């Protein structure tokens, strides 16, 4: 039995077969990129829907919280890279096309290698470029939930013409979102890209645009002159009559235009046969309200108030529009925190290291308020704070020096006293007390300074280690260079051994001994310069892909493809490691003495390969003897 949850009215026909809306259904009509681009370039409402939100999100930019010199360095780096303008360009493209990216360059000749924040040095970012979704293509999406790159492409392909494609590591790409597609299948069909924000508002935009056009088309028809001519059909039955009546009406129109009069034949009364004249006018009553309604619908569909989208003055008694504006700014601020900040988090980590050379934990930022108070509002707030300071001072609940520092902060931030900040700097910092100035209690090594006892008058003047004192200490020496062997154990080695037995191999290595070698450097290097892998404690090579069985000397190995392992090998090589072979090919050795086994009849293992964490060891020159002994 079917249960129907709806409203029906048999008298009015609501919900019955008489209801014309009962056949309504939603049908998704995807808009082509060409149509979206045409709307953006040719429709003022569509363009404003795309452009307004990114502009409002970025127009006040952000305020970095750190030491003044650090803030100055970060802001200078942002300006040099043109970050604000490029982020604005990228966000506009993302909203229009359903996605865009920022491509980060550090001068590396191999963009397929990862760009890790921990290895970014001062001045490391060389450029940032904005790319649309038609200029760069995402690769296979990582679906392993254990991967730190879950949901990201394994790589990006930069389109450089009809035949040239450059592979880009995902750590170098900052993806900017459009309108999310929550249907997994639909999202997969878009290769991870999103919808354009215009997709869902197209109908509302078309209606809002066409309604003024229809009204404009009615204006030429607003007033029509009508002349009744007795025997008109008789005149028009011959060419001579047609010419006479045409000339007659032309003369009448000319006289009306030149002299402001209309001369007709007859007495002007209906009783006597003759020409009569009427003027008909169209009524536009209510039509402006209809046009305004469609514009408001478009504004609601875009989630942008009419005061911002249309520049429309607030309407209604006591209406100011302040509530709509504040609600809109609150939503934009929420998008800054929830959407934009996580999207550019990796870029910010690189930017801080690019500007400062390291990553101080105390550096952070906040988005500046979108709603800017008027001078009167600033003055009112200043007065309230001044009264609060006066109350605190009279109550004597905190030291005057502490209160004075707080007053300095809000006075300089208020911006109501021009030049106050420079005046503070010229005056200099006031001492903590009249009889005991603030002395540096630590020497260059961070130890208590000369004459400092920590007791008596000095007891209350103990400050934390200063940054310059710590920086002045002798730097820690690099780790002792040594040979390096890096490998990953094959966790599912039993699967490979079972496969090898099924293929007829008998002299097999223990499953616990199966591994993949990543580095074998007889040249001593500093292990600390190699650093940690970005791939995590577990590396999974998905089933399938190119697999080949080869013989390396007396060893029989399974060759497989892995960009992750190639990148890691190259990373270790860049740190100074040596390698005894011309190139690197990931493989797992499963048999050491296969003899003359016919490899041509072997079906390679095509299952997944799951490797454990990286193991760092020194090179064992006696490794082969241990393998032959079964160790």
Secondary structure, DSSP 8 states (H G I E B T S, - for coil): --------BTTTTBTSTT-GGGG---------HHHHHHHHHH-HHHHHHHHHHHHHHHTT-EEEES-HHHHHHHHHHHHHHTHHHHHHHHHHHHHHHSEEEEEEE-S-S-TTS---GGG--TT---EEEEEETTTEEE--B---TTSTTTTSBS-EEEE-SSS-EEEE-GGGEEEEE-B----HHHHHHTTT--B-TTTTTHHHHHHHHHHHHHHHHHHTTSEEEEEE-TTHHHHTTSHHHHHHHHHHHHHHHHHHHHHS----SS-SSTTS-S-EEEEEE---TTHHHHHHHHHHHHHHHHT--HHHHT-----STT--SHHHHHHHHHHHHHHIIIIIHHHTHHHHHHHHHHHHSS--TT-EEEE--SS---HHHHHHHHHHHHHHHHHHHHHT-S-HHHHHHHHHHHHHHH--STTHHHHHHHH----SSSSS-----B-TTSSB-TT--SSGGGGGG-----HHHHHTS--------EEEEEEEEETTHHHHHHHHHHTT--S---GGG-EEEEEEEEEEE-HHHH---TT-S-EEE-S-S-EEEEEETTEEEEEE--HHHHHHHHHHHHTT---SSSS---EEEEES--TT--GGG-----S-EEEEEEEEE---TTHHHHHHTT-
